């Protein structure tokens, strides 16, 4: 959706270079979010090398180090001392919301275009407070309208939100955005169901599909990649979070043991630094349950970026994963993939890549079904690889069209 007139036309700036800001949950340890940011940085470098770029994000230190670009924290409270009474901390957090509104407005006003790159920007698939990121993106889009800055939600994910305040924050943001596109039809439909007119919006593949393939040596014939997650259920599952996590981890541990017992080496992958605790628990379980197993048989390669993840994943034969961007990287690499999804977006992606039969839910994962699906996946691997390769080529073409449209937004 591109608005071409009225109050939304960006004002002329007395500058020679276009100022572009990237906004979101970037630099905080989530590899998928950072992959989306990288896709947009590459787009700007290749097509708009003269623009001035900076970030407002969760991990400004990481983004400054990675790109050598200016970055400020998304929240005023970022880096503040956490000591003191609970009352003091709560007062600081409440004060921070008012301060953040002013900070965000000032930041937006300095830009011609602000881009929110992909991610599950309008989702609540994991525990999420309305006064957290939903509030931040709402303030962003309100400021964009006030200062005539082109706030653009590019290939974002969305879902129907049940909690009223969170829903209000997201729908207000979406309505006020200058430009919107979605990473799947489900996301576009979710916004429509919540009262946002999406008739002019378009759907494109996830931005990560635009990233180049890694250069890596082929791995062994019997290596299986298992992408794990410190999973506690979704935004509506807080009362059962401990039980959901325990069941998920129990079934994944059983599956990893089954893999090694049947001659497969295992590489454990993460999608966020919070997942390291699950990796440690699985490794400890294997060491105690299979004390004679060569430690090199089950390992967890260190990854700090989506590039690292794809490079390590390129060496495995098959992937079983939970986090959305673990699954996405696997299918981008045309690896036969089994998704243990925590949200419908996993199932949508798998169906788009010809893998609809190879899905489970993370909140009810079943070891026996995992074994059956994995066996079928191996049996059909050659056909599935061909299908994924064809769809990857189509995705790359669609994203070139997305970037053509985004270039027009920036003009």
C-alpha positions in Angstrom: 0.0 0.0 0.0 1.5 3.3 -1.1 -0.2 6.6 -0.2 0.3 9.2 -3.0 -1.4 12.3 -1.7 -2.8 14.5 1.0 -1.3 14.8 4.4 0.9 11.7 3.9 3.2 13.2 1.3 6.6 13.5 2.9 7.8 17.0 3.3 10.8 18.2 1.3 13.9 18.2 3.4 16.7 20.7 3.2 19.3 17.9 2.9 21.1 16.4 0.0 20.9 12.8 1.3 17.8 10.8 2.2 17.7 9.9 5.9 16.5 6.3 6.6 16.0 4.7 10.0 15.6 1.0 10.7 13.4 0.3 13.7 12.6 -2.9 15.7 13.7 -5.7 18.0 17.1 -5.8 16.4 20.5 -6.7 17.9 18.9 -8.4 20.9 20.0 -11.9 20.1 17.2 -13.1 17.8 18.9 -14.4 14.7 15.8 -14.1 12.5 15.1 -10.5 13.4 18.7 -9.6 12.7 18.5 -11.5 9.4 15.6 -9.3 8.3 17.7 -6.2 9.2 20.6 -7.5 7.2 18.3 -7.9 4.2 17.2 -4.3 4.4 20.8 -3.0 4.9 21.9 -4.9 1.8 19.0 -3.5 -0.2 20.0 0.1 0.9 23.7 -0.5 0.2 23.0 -1.9 -3.3 20.2 0.3 -4.5 20.5 3.5 -2.4 24.2 3.8 -1.5 23.9 7.6 -0.8 21.2 7.4 1.9 22.1 8.1 5.6 21.1 5.1 7.7 20.8 4.6 11.5 18.9 2.3 13.9 16.5 2.6 16.9 16.5 -0.9 18.3 16.8 -3.2 21.3 20.5 -3.9 20.9 22.2 -0.7 19.7 25.6 -1.9 20.7 25.4 -5.0 18.5 24.1 -3.0 15.5 26.8 -0.4 15.8 29.4 -3.1 15.9 27.9 -5.1 13.1 27.3 -2.3 10.6 29.4 0.7 11.8 26.2 2.8 11.8 24.7 5.0 14.5 22.2 3.3 16.8 20.2 4.3 19.8 18.2 2.1 22.2 14.5 1.5 21.6 13.8 2.1 25.3 15.0 4.8 27.6 15.2 2.2 30.4 17.8 0.3 28.4 21.0 0.1 30.4 19.7 1.9 33.5 20.6 0.5 36.8 18.2 -2.4 37.8 18.9 -2.2 41.6 16.5 -0.7 44.0 13.0 -1.6 45.3 10.3 -3.0 43.1 8.4 0.2 43.5 11.3 2.3 42.3 11.9 0.1 39.3 8.2 0.2 38.4 8.2 4.0 38.6 11.2 4.1 36.4 9.5 1.8 33.8 6.3 3.8 33.9 8.3 7.1 33.5 10.2 5.4 30.7 7.0 5.0 28.6 6.5 8.8 28.6 10.1 9.4 27.9 10.1 6.9 25.1 7.2 8.6 23.3 9.2 11.8 23.2 12.5 10.1 22.2 10.8 8.1 19.4 8.9 11.2 18.1 12.2 13.2 17.9 14.0 10.3 16.2 11.2 9.9 13.7 11.1 13.6 12.9 14.8 13.5 11.8 14.1 10.9 9.1 12.5 10.9 5.6 11.7 7.2 5.8 11.6 4.7 8.7 11.5 1.0 7.9 10.4 -1.8 10.2 12.1 -4.8 8.5 10.1 -8.0 8.4 9.9 -9.9 11.7 6.7 -10.9 13.5 6.1 -7.2 14.0 2.3 -7.5 14.5 2.3 -10.9 16.3 1.9 -12.1 19.8 2.9 -15.7 19.3 5.1 -15.5 22.4 4.5 -13.8 25.7 4.1 -10.1 25.0 3.0 -7.1 27.1 1.0 -4.4 25.4 3.2 -1.7 26.9 6.3 -3.3 25.4 6.9 -3.5 21.7 3.2 -3.0 20.7 3.4 0.4 22.4 6.7 1.2 20.7 5.5 0.4 17.2 2.3 2.3 17.9 4.2 5.4 19.0 6.4 5.0 15.9 3.5 5.1 13.5 1.7 8.0 15.3 4.9 10.0 15.1 5.3 9.1 11.4 1.8 10.5 10.7 2.5 13.7 12.8 5.9 14.4 11.2 5.0 13.1 7.7 7.8 10.5 7.8 7.2 7.5 5.7 6.9 4.7 8.3 7.0 1.5 6.3 6.2 -2.0 7.6 7.9 -4.2 5.1 7.0 -7.9 4.7 6.0 -8.2 8.3 4.2 -11.0 10.1 0.8 -10.5 11.8 -1.8 -12.5 13.7 -5.2 -12.0 15.2 -4.7 -10.6 18.7 -7.1 -11.6 21.5 -5.9 -9.1 24.2 -7.7 -5.9 23.6 -4.9 -3.4 24.4 -2.3 -5.2 22.4 -4.7 -5.5 19.5 -5.5 -1.7 19.7 -1.8 -0.9 19.7 -1.1 -3.0 16.7 -4.1 -2.0 14.6 -3.5 1.7 15.3 0.1 1.3 14.1 -1.0 -0.6 11.0 -3.6 2.0 10.1 -1.2 4.9 10.5 1.8 3.3 8.6 2.6 5.0 5.3 3.3 1.6 3.6 2.5 -2.0 4.5 3.4 -5.4 3.1 3.1 -8.9 4.6 5.2 -12.0 4.5 2.3 -14.3 4.0 -1.4 -14.2 3.2 -2.3 -15.3 6.7 -0.8 -12.1 8.1 -2.7 -9.9 5.7 -5.9 -11.7 6.5 -5.3 -11.3 10.2 -5.1 -7.5 9.9 -8.3 -7.5 7.8 -10.1 -9.5 10.5 -9.0 -6.9 13.1 -10.6 -4.1 11.1 -7.7 -2.8 9.0 -8.3 -2.3 5.3 -5.6 -4.4 3.6 -7.2 -4.4 0.1 -4.2 -2.4 -1.3 -1.5 -4.3 0.6 0.7 -6.9 -1.1 2.2 -10.2 0.1 5.9 -11.1 -0.4 8.1 -13.8 1.0 10.1 -13.3 4.2 13.0 -10.9 3.6 15.5 -13.6 4.6 14.8 -15.3 1.3 16.7 -12.4 -0.3 20.0 -13.1 1.5 22.8 -14.8 -0.4 23.5 -18.5 0.2 26.4 -19.3 2.4 29.7 -20.8 1.1 30.3 -23.9 3.1 31.8 -27.4 2.8 29.3 -30.2 2.5 28.8 -32.2 5.7 28.4 -35.9 6.5 25.6 -38.0 5.1 24.0 -38.8 8.4 24.0 -35.4 10.2 20.6 -34.2 11.4 20.2 -30.6 12.5 17.8 -30.1 15.4 16.7 -26.5 16.0 15.6 -26.0 19.6 13.8 -23.3 21.5 13.3 -22.3 25.1 9.6 -22.7 24.6 7.0 -21.9 27.2 3.9 -21.5 25.1 2.3 -18.5 23.6 0.8 -15.2 24.9 -2.4 -17.0 26.1 -0.6 -19.9 27.8 1.0 -18.2 30.8 -0.8 -20.4 33.3 0.5 -23.6 31.7 4.0 -22.3 30.7 6.0 -24.7 32.9 4.1 -27.8 31.8 4.3 -26.9 28.1 8.1 -26.4 28.4 8.6 -29.7 30.3 6.6 -31.7 27.7 8.4 -30.0 24.7 11.8 -30.7 26.2 11.0 -34.3 27.2 9.9 -35.2 23.7 12.9 -33.4 22.0 15.3 -35.2 24.3 13.7 -38.6 23.4 14.0 -37.7 19.7 17.7 -36.8 19.9 18.4 -40.0 21.7 16.5 -41.9 19.0 18.6 -40.2 16.3 21.9 -41.2 17.8 20.7 -44.7 18.5 19.9 -45.0 14.9 23.2 -43.9 13.5 22.6 -40.1 13.1 25.0 -37.4 14.3 23.1 -34.4 15.7 23.9 -30.7 15.5 21.8 -28.5 17.8 20.9 -25.1 16.5 19.4 -22.0 18.3 17.4 -19.1 17.0 17.9 -16.8 20.0 20.5 -16.6 22.7 17.8 -17.5 25.2 17.8 -21.0 23.7 21.2 -21.9 25.0 19.7 -23.2 28.2 17.8 -25.8 26.3 20.9 -26.8 24.4 22.7 -27.4 27.6 19.9 -29.5 29.0 19.8 -31.7 25.9 23.6 -32.2 25.9 23.5 -33.1 29.5 20.7 -35.6 28.9 22.7 -37.3 26.1 25.9 -37.4 28.1 24.1 -39.0 31.1 21.9 -41.3 29.0 24.5 -42.4 26.5 27.8 -42.2 28.5 29.8 -44.2 25.9 28.8 -42.0 23.0 31.5 -40.0 21.3 31.0 -36.3 22.4 31.5 -35.3 18.8 28.3 -37.2 17.9 26.0 -34.5 19.4 27.3 -30.9 19.3 26.0 -27.4 19.3 28.0 -25.1 16.9 28.3 -21.5 18.1 26.2 -19.2 15.9 25.8 -15.4 16.5 24.2 -14.4 13.2 21.8 -15.9 10.6 24.8 -16.2 8.3 26.5 -18.4 10.9 23.3 -20.5 11.2 22.9 -21.1 7.5 26.6 -21.9 7.1 26.4 -24.5 9.9 23.0 -25.8 8.7 24.3 -26.3 5.1 26.5 -29.2 6.4 23.5 -31.3 7.7 21.3 -33.7 5.7 17.9 -33.0 7.3 16.5 -30.4 9.7 14.0 -30.7 12.5 13.3 -27.3 14.0 11.0 -25.1 16.1 11.9 -21.4 15.6 10.4 -19.9 12.5 13.7 -18.7 11.2 15.4 -22.0 11.8 12.7 -23.6 9.6 13.1 -20.8 7.1 16.8 -21.1 6.8 16.4 -24.9 6.4 14.0 -24.6 3.5 16.0 -21.8 1.9 18.9 -24.2 1.9 16.5 -26.9 0.4 17.0 -29.2 3.3 14.2 -31.7 4.0 12.6 -30.1 7.0 10.3 -31.1 9.8 8.7 -28.2 11.7 7.7 -28.3 15.4 5.9 -25.0 15.2 4.9 -22.7 18.0 2.6 -20.6 15.6 0.6 -21.0 12.5 3.3 -19.1 10.5 5.5 -22.2 10.7 2.7 -24.3 9.0 2.1 -21.6 6.4 5.8 -21.5 5.5 6.0 -25.2 5.3 2.9 -25.5 3.1 4.3 -22.8 0.7 7.5 -24.8 0.4 5.7 -28.1 -0.3 6.2 -29.6 3.2 2.7 -29.4 4.7 2.7 -33.0 5.8 5.8 -32.5 8.0 4.5 -30.3 10.8 3.7 -30.7 14.5 2.7 -28.2 17.2 5.4 -27.4 19.9 2.8 -27.3 22.6 1.8 -30.9 22.0 4.8 -32.4 20.3 4.8 -36.2 20.1 7.9 -38.3 19.9 6.4 -41.3 18.1 4.9 -39.0 15.4 8.3 -37.3 15.1 9.9 -40.6 14.2 7.2 -41.4 11.7 7.4 -38.0 10.0 11.2 -38.1 10.0 11.2 -41.5 8.3 8.8 -40.3 5.7 10.8 -37.1 5.1 13.9 -39.1 4.4 12.0 -41.4 2.0 10.7 -38.4 0.0 13.8 -36.2 0.2 14.8 -36.1 -3.5 11.3 -34.9 -4.6 11.1 -32.4 -1.7 14.5 -30.9 -2.5 13.4 -30.2 -6.1 10.2 -28.6 -5.0 12.0 -26.3 -2.5 14.6 -25.3 -5.1 11.9 -24.2 -7.5 10.1 -22.2 -4.8 13.3 -20.6 -3.6 13.9 -19.3 -7.1 10.3 -17.8 -7.2 10.7 -16.2 -3.7 13.9 -14.5 -4.8 12.1 -13.0 -7.8 9.2 -11.8 -5.6 11.5 -10.1 -3.2 13.2 -8.2 -6.1 9.7 -6.8 -6.8 9.3 -5.9 -3.2 12.5 -3.9 -3.2 11.4 -2.2 -6.5 8.2 -1.1 -4.6 10.2 0.0 -1.6 12.5 2.1 -3.8 9.4 3.9 -5.0 8.3 4.5 -1.4 11.6 6.1 -0.7 11.5 8.4 -3.8 
